[in-house]
């Protein structure tokens, strides 16, 4: 199972991440994507809730922290297991719920 959710979840905004926040207590991940890389105004929030397992791995330890991170792909890799790959990291998340979207602006 490898269903690509990238276009569906990023429709109407850029892949550039203005904020990525993992709430350990509530078992939620929020990824806010910007309208464009120039203004970086948050436009859409991808919410993952009911997280059972969360694994984050840096892809390039030497990357410049001043560079804007962006989403490369969001894919189901198994039932209930999602892979989110960005320019800087890869997140493997096992969750109970489907991702949801919120418009920010």
WOTAZI-V168683 format. One record per residue. RES is the residue in one small letter. OMEGA is omega in whole degrees, 0 to 359 (999 if undefined). D_FIRST is the distance of its C-alpha to the first C-alpha in Angstrom with 2 decimals. Layout:
BEGIN
res = <RES & RES>
omega = <OMEGA & OMEGA>
d_first = <D_FIRST & D_FIRST>
END
This chain:
BEGIN
res = <x & x & x & x & x & x & x & x & x & x & x & x & x & x & x & x & x & x & x & x & x & x & x & x & x & x & x & x & x & x & x & x & x & x & x & x & x & x & x & x & x & x & x & x & x & x & x & x & x & x & x & x & x & x & x & x & x & x & x & x & x & x & x & x & x & x & x & x & x & x & x & x & x & x & x & x & x & x & x & x & x & x & x & x & x & x & x & x & x & x & x & x & x & x & x & x & x & x & x & x & x & x & x & x & x>
omega = <178 & 181 & 181 & 179 & 188 & 183 & 180 & 184 & 181 & 182 & 176 & 176 & 179 & 176 & 184 & 184 & 177 & 179 & 174 & 186 & 176 & 179 & 184 & 184 & 182 & 179 & 179 & 173 & 177 & 174 & 178 & 180 & 186 & 176 & 176 & 185 & 181 & 183 & 180 & 174 & 179 & 183 & 184 & 178 & 172 & 182 & 174 & 182 & 180 & 182 & 177 & 179 & 181 & 178 & 181 & 180 & 176 & 181 & 184 & 181 & 184 & 184 & 180 & 181 & 178 & 179 & 179 & 177 & 179 & 180 & 176 & 181 & 174 & 186 & 167 & 179 & 173 & 175 & 179 & 180 & 185 & 175 & 175 & 179 & 176 & 178 & 187 & 186 & 174 & 179 & 174 & 188 & 173 & 185 & 182 & 188 & 173 & 174 & 176 & 181 & 173 & 172 & 179 & 181 & 999>
d_first = <0.00 & 3.79 & 6.20 & 9.66 & 12.22 & 15.03 & 17.25 & 16.98 & 18.00 & 20.54 & 22.17 & 25.92 & 26.16 & 25.92 & 23.29 & 26.21 & 26.11 & 29.43 & 28.51 & 25.79 & 26.73 & 25.25 & 27.30 & 27.28 & 29.45 & 27.54 & 24.06 & 23.25 & 22.22 & 23.83 & 23.30 & 26.05 & 25.78 & 29.03 & 30.55 & 31.38 & 32.15 & 35.90 & 36.41 & 33.30 & 33.89 & 31.00 & 29.57 & 26.31 & 24.90 & 21.23 & 21.39 & 19.02 & 20.70 & 20.44 & 19.22 & 19.12 & 18.57 & 19.22 & 19.36 & 20.91 & 21.72 & 24.13 & 23.19 & 26.79 & 29.61 & 32.16 & 30.84 & 33.49 & 33.14 & 35.01 & 32.27 & 30.14 & 26.53 & 23.92 & 20.22 & 18.45 & 14.88 & 12.93 & 9.14 & 6.70 & 5.57 & 5.44 & 7.23 & 10.33 & 9.81 & 10.49 & 11.79 & 14.86 & 16.67 & 20.29 & 23.17 & 24.39 & 21.66 & 18.11 & 17.16 & 14.59 & 14.87 & 14.08 & 15.35 & 16.49 & 16.62 & 15.01 & 16.56 & 19.88 & 22.26 & 26.01 & 28.43 & 30.90 & 33.30>
END
